[in-house]
Amino acid sequence: MLFRLTNLQKNYGHFEALKGITLEMDTHAVGLLGPNGAGKSTLLKALLGLLPISGGSGEVLGMRLPEDAQAIRRAIGYMPENDCYLPYMTAVDYVSFNGQLCGMPRKDAFRRAHEVLFYVGLGEARYRKLGSFSTGMKQRAKLAQALVHGPRLLFLDEPTNGLDPKGRDEMLTLIEDVRTRDIRIVLSTHLLPDVERICDSVIMLNEGQLVHQGPIDALQTGEEELIEVQTHLQDDEFKRHLEAADFDVIADHDRLKIRVPKDRCLDDILSLAVESDIQIRHFMPERLTLETAFLRLLNEADDPSVSR
């Protein structure tokens, strides 16, 4: 079992960062999703034993928190969101030092550091100081230090943060290759296309609460049809009419995404537009993506009147 969490809580004084997370997850690559402040980084640090939990219990790879925190950290590679290095260190010293922190003998850590730096594409730069690295090179160095001790599980916290499209694609290609090497992955990000590319399951958090867990495929399929609609400057008004008629509607920039249940038809939407004197400029069926499913779940989590 990858995770087994029962009412896991983390409080900072009176602030509840994690509000009783209960889940079981056994998968190869899971995306940890949620808006800023949802509790993603807090959950990762709690599962690593870096933050003491305030209540409940948790298991990672069959090891219990907090009793087995050191063993859990030895089994996990952690790539943090923020930079955490000394700029005067060379890449090879930085990566080998992290290997030693994980319990590797100095000689083995140094040898392994060379191997993983070549693997992530920093072989020629391994003797350069980290302070001279570009953002993409720093992200690769952070990935290398997470891999140096041969972990069974990899925690990646916003690994494509700050990268241009080319650098982001190269980083995701590296992560895809890591996945093929029998290393489990937890990818924490707000970029849904990254999750669709890498992961087979998702955990969604919002304001410290569990919104959803399960396979991505289950989110992207369903009996409802999804229709994308744009009006002539009347989206808010039409959304109110649709919701009053019991349609599930998501406002996405200048479009409305409408879920059409099996017992309703597309003509119902058009008839409602005519009755409400709404001018429709765009009306197109759409594939239910992870993004639309995510937005719908967040809307439901924010609105206690919506049944789940």
Phi and psi in degrees as a GROMACS rama.xvg file:
@    title "Ramachandran Plot"
@    xaxis  label "Phi"
@    yaxis  label "Psi"
@TYPE xy
-66.6746  -58.5037  LEU-2
-130.184  144.121  PHE-3
-138.744  104.593  ARG-4
-116.268  135.949  LEU-5
-128.829  108.682  THR-6
51.9038  41.8969  ASN-7
-69.3289  127.246  LEU-8
-129.802  145.972  GLN-9
-140.952  120.189  LYS-10
-116.183  142.995  ASN-11
-113.398  92.3236  TYR-12
66.7389  -122.258  GLY-13
-89.7102  -5.07979  HIS-14
-87.918  126.671  PHE-15
-94.6088  102.852  GLU-16
-79.3129  -36.2064  ALA-17
-127.072  122.633  LEU-18
-108.374  65.3093  LYS-19
73.6442  64.8111  GLY-20
-81.4654  122.685  ILE-21
-125.232  121.519  THR-22
-165.021  159.009  LEU-23
-126.636  132.536  GLU-24
-141.096  125.039  MET-25
-135.003  93.7353  ASP-26
-149.029  172.256  THR-27
-91.7171  -35.7822  HIS-28
-144.492  117.735  ALA-29
-120.146  137.319  VAL-30
-94.2209  129.122  GLY-31
-101.661  109.438  LEU-32
-114.414  152.871  LEU-33
161.757  154.558  GLY-34
-67.9294  171.373  PRO-35
-56.8876  133.857  ASN-36
84.2452  8.01309  GLY-37
-73.7866  -21.881  ALA-38
111.551  12.0207  GLY-39
-64.4531  -53.2726  LYS-40
-65.0126  -36.9943  SER-41
-61.6816  -41.6081  THR-42
-64.1081  -43.9684  LEU-43
-60.3933  -45.5636  LEU-44
-68.1015  -32.8043  LYS-45
-68.0365  -40.5028  ALA-46
-68.2943  -25.2882  LEU-47
-81.6577  -8.99046  LEU-48
79.4158  9.53731  GLY-49
-78.1327  -25.0376  LEU-50
-118.791  126.318  LEU-51
-68.296  134.087  PRO-52
-76.2506  150.148  ILE-53
-92.3711  -16.7909  SER-54
-174.147  163.986  GLY-55
80.0463  -164.99  GLY-56
-146.282  161.274  SER-57
-151.616  148.569  GLY-58
-128.99  139.333  GLU-59
-127.088  120.085  VAL-60
53.7592  35.8937  LEU-61
82.2688  -0.616117  GLY-62
-103.128  141.062  MET-63
-95.3938  147.245  ARG-64
-100.418  140.903  LEU-65
-92.038  0.446728  PRO-66
-58.1305  -40.17  GLU-67
-105.851  29.6796  ASP-68
-59.0741  -42.1184  ALA-69
-66.1984  -41.0384  GLN-70
-65.4922  -36.8697  ALA-71
-62.5863  -45.1374  ILE-72
-65.6049  -32.3576  ARG-73
-68.0042  -27.0538  ARG-74
-89.9868  -7.38357  ALA-75
-119.467  139.711  ILE-76
-101.071  133.261  GLY-77
-120.633  118.268  TYR-78
-105.866  101.685  MET-79
-73.7427  161.512  PRO-80
-68.4115  -45.8609  GLU-81
-89.6382  154.021  ASN-82
-64.7166  136.918  ASP-83
-144.14  76.241  CYS-84
-152.308  163.869  TYR-85
-96.7734  118.904  LEU-86
-61.8623  -20.876  PRO-87
-85.5897  -5.79027  TYR-88
-80.4946  146.339  MET-89
-78.0146  162.081  THR-90
-60.8138  -40.739  ALA-91
-69.8286  -35.9599  VAL-92
-67.9614  -40.3538  ASP-93
-62.8484  -47.5584  TYR-94
-69.7757  -42.3259  VAL-95
-66.2134  -35.2559  SER-96
-61.5765  -41.7535  PHE-97
-66.8602  -32.7359  ASN-98
-63.3518  -40.3378  GLY-99
-66.3778  -36.9325  GLN-100
-61.1823  -27.9908  LEU-101
-87.285  4.81003  CYS-102
101.784  4.59942  GLY-103
-78.2399  142.76  MET-104
-59.4202  148.574  PRO-105
-56.3365  -43.6326  ARG-106
-64.5175  -44.061  LYS-107
-66.1186  -39.8655  ASP-108
-64.217  -39.7096  ALA-109
-67.0257  -43.2873  PHE-110
-63.8503  -44.3834  ARG-111
-66.3653  -33.3369  ARG-112
-60.9538  -41.6832  ALA-113
-60.0247  -42.9411  HIS-114
-64.0935  -47.951  GLU-115
-73.1388  -28.7689  VAL-116
-67.7413  -38.7249  LEU-117
-64.2469  -39.532  PHE-118
-61.4646  -40.4859  TYR-119
-88.07  3.27518  VAL-120
91.2145  19.4848  GLY-121
-115.053  22.0829  LEU-122
-58.0659  -43.2051  GLY-123
-75.2562  -17.6434  GLU-124
-107.457  12.0744  ALA-125
-68.3318  -18.9259  ARG-126
-100.19  4.74038  TYR-127
-82.8092  152.122  ARG-128
-74.9053  141.991  LYS-129
-61.8387  -29.5001  LEU-130
-64.3442  -18.485  GLY-131
-93.3918  -1.17627  SER-132
-77.3435  150.211  PHE-133
-75.2623  171.338  SER-134
-58.9703  -43.7341  THR-135
-63.3588  -39.5499  GLY-136
-67.0141  -38.4411  MET-137
-63.5562  -40.5237  LYS-138
-63.3846  -39.3601  GLN-139
-65.5007  -39.6238  ARG-140
-64.0723  -38.4407  ALA-141
-65.7737  -37.1775  LYS-142
-65.6792  -40.3905  LEU-143
-61.4559  -43.9642  ALA-144
-67.4646  -26.3156  GLN-145
-74.5169  -23.3713  ALA-146
-96.9852  -13.372  LEU-147
-60.2764  -33.4679  VAL-148
-94.9944  10.4265  HIS-149
67.454  57.4546  GLY-150
-72.2106  158.225  PRO-151
-86.4211  -22.515  ARG-152
-140.946  141.377  LEU-153
-121.393  123.605  LEU-154
-97.8316  117.432  PHE-155
-115.43  111.595  LEU-156
-101.977  103.777  ASP-157
51.5443  58.6023  GLU-158
-68.0499  -19.5022  PRO-159
-102.12  13.7113  THR-160
-61.116  126.451  ASN-161
81.8152  2.48068  GLY-162
-90.9282  146.976  LEU-163
-75.9718  169.951  ASP-164
-55.0044  -40.1906  PRO-165
-66.5652  -45.3599  LYS-166
-64.972  -36.5399  GLY-167
-64.6829  -43.2837  ARG-168
-64.0382  -39.775  ASP-169
-66.0499  -40.0506  GLU-170
-65.0789  -43.0498  MET-171
-65.1991  -34.7089  LEU-172
-63.7766  -40.3392  THR-173
-62.1304  -44.7909  LEU-174
-64.8564  -37.8267  ILE-175
-60.4111  -40.106  GLU-176
-68.1773  -38.9803  ASP-177
-58.1401  -41.0153  VAL-178
-61.026  -33.5886  ARG-179
-72.117  -10.3031  THR-180
-97.9444  27.3211  ARG-181
61.0215  35.417  ASP-182
-112.52  123.554  ILE-183
-72.6742  152.297  ARG-184
-132.175  134.874  ILE-185
-117.269  115.548  VAL-186
-107.551  108.53  LEU-187
-96.6992  119.775  SER-188
-161.053  162.47  THR-189
-105.1  3.53397  HIS-190
-96.5141  101.106  LEU-191
-63.9985  -36.5166  LEU-192
-59.8943  -30.9849  PRO-193
-64.0471  -41.3712  ASP-194
-66.5679  -43.6418  VAL-195
-60.0558  -33.8107  GLU-196
-76.9091  -34.9923  ARG-197
-101.478  -38.7473  ILE-198
-103.217  158.552  CYS-199
-111.131  -12.4337  ASP-200
-140.011  164.619  SER-201
-136.593  149.714  VAL-202
-121.883  122.871  ILE-203
-111.748  128.786  MET-204
-117.355  150.823  LEU-205
-151.023  120.147  ASN-206
52.8576  42.348  GLU-207
80.0746  3.21797  GLY-208
-112.701  150.454  GLN-209
-77.5968  121.297  LEU-210
-94.7589  -39.8952  VAL-211
-161.929  149.131  HIS-212
-144.059  146.111  GLN-213
144.869  -177.627  GLY-214
-65.1917  147.66  PRO-215
-63.0719  -39.3449  ILE-216
-57.1996  -34.618  ASP-217
-67.4613  -27.7769  ALA-218
-77.0109  -31.1382  LEU-219
-93.0422  0.574282  GLN-220
-123.419  160.005  THR-221
169.894  171.788  GLY-222
-80.6585  -20.4678  GLU-223
-77.3371  151.315  GLU-224
-95.441  148.96  GLU-225
-114.672  128.172  LEU-226
-121.587  132.647  ILE-227
-100.825  127.137  GLU-228
-129.429  139.719  VAL-229
-129.818  134.358  GLN-230
-108.048  175.473  THR-231
-89.6229  87.7963  HIS-232
60.0761  27.7093  LEU-233
-131.699  23.7009  GLN-234
-59.3167  -47.0834  ASP-235
-62.0163  -42.3005  ASP-236
-65.061  -43.9504  GLU-237
-67.5275  -35.7788  PHE-238
-60.1497  -41.6831  LYS-239
-62.9192  -42.7957  ARG-240
-64.3566  -42.0411  HIS-241
-64.4827  -44.4936  LEU-242
-66.6734  -34.6494  GLU-243
-65.275  -25.4608  ALA-244
-93.2413  13.9835  ALA-245
70.7565  27.5138  ASP-246
-89.1775  145.163  PHE-247
-89.5029  116.994  ASP-248
-125.019  136.205  VAL-249
-118.483  125.269  ILE-250
-85.2603  119.612  ALA-251
-128.106  95.5514  ASP-252
58.2269  -117.289  HIS-253
-101.457  22.2703  ASP-254
-129.508  157.848  ARG-255
-112.576  132.149  LEU-256
-108.366  118.23  LYS-257
-114.95  125.313  ILE-258
-89.8695  128.06  ARG-259
-109.061  107.759  VAL-260
-63.8501  166.969  PRO-261
-62.2356  -31.1143  LYS-262
-86.7957  5.6672  ASP-263
-120.632  165.83  ARG-264
-133.496  169.448  CYS-265
-63.8022  -31.6255  LEU-266
-61.155  -28.0992  ASP-267
-63.4048  -37.7554  ASP-268
-68.1673  -45.3335  ILE-269
-65.2912  -40.8052  LEU-270
-63.0848  -39.1235  SER-271
-65.2126  -36.789  LEU-272
-64.2213  -42.1546  ALA-273
-64.5649  -45.8611  VAL-274
-63.4867  -32.1456  GLU-275
-94.0847  4.35435  SER-276
57.3205  45.617  ASP-277
-102.693  128.522  ILE-278
-93.0437  116.005  GLN-279
-92.3874  128.154  ILE-280
-103.95  -22.0436  ARG-281
-146.299  132.23  HIS-282
-148.482  105.144  PHE-283
-145.54  130.105  MET-284
-62.1103  148.836  PRO-285
-141.006  149.312  GLU-286
-72.9083  137.401  ARG-287
-72.6305  107.621  LEU-288
-94.958  170.461  THR-289
-60.644  -35.305  LEU-290
-63.7177  -47.7072  GLU-291
-66.6051  -37.3157  THR-292
-64.9504  -40.0885  ALA-293
-63.8013  -45.923  PHE-294
-62.0941  -40.66  LEU-295
-62.6576  -44.2433  ARG-296
-65.6583  -37.5628  LEU-297
-66.1981  -40.1007  LEU-298
-60.5323  -41.8972  ASN-299
-66.1391  -39.2179  GLU-300
-66.79  -33.6079  ALA-301
-79.5153  -20.3746  ASP-302
-114.266  100.23  ASP-303
-64.4655  -13.7782  PRO-304
-79.218  -13.7165  SER-305
-84.2622  128.019  VAL-306
-75.8389  143.465  SER-307
